[in-house]
């Protein structure tokens, strides 16, 4: 018998500051989907297909932490596997947030970075040596495309 992950996907909303939260969205709880059997790209496609919306970034909130400090960016297959491992290990419902606008979430939080949150939660190997992707101006979107391109004038 398979054990399925329990995630709550928040969409059709946006991150706002003061107080920092995900506002005006709706949510859906998934409890009988084998997310562990999906690749990162299949997960992104599934979420976009279900919500019928595109997004720029996808976050989950670390168990036992509140928004904003618990927000962790899922930006590649390594981070997706880290997310799956955490959800299985904790055995609780984990919120996932769709960022439709590419908000630089951690740069809006005073002194908190994705890397610090991830390391504080014991995920040092997954982030060691990687740039602080959420603060980097050319972070790729969920499909791996650059969101912002530098303009070079002749």
PyMOL commands that set and color helices and strands:
alter all, ss='L'
color gray80, all
select helices_A, chain A and resi 35-37+40-51+77-90+105-108+114-120+124-127+133-135
alter helices_A, ss='H'
color red, helices_A
select strands_A, chain A and resi 7-11+14-16+21-23+26-30+57-61+71-73+94-99
alter strands_A, ss='S'
color yellow, strands_A
deselect
rebuild
show_as cartoon
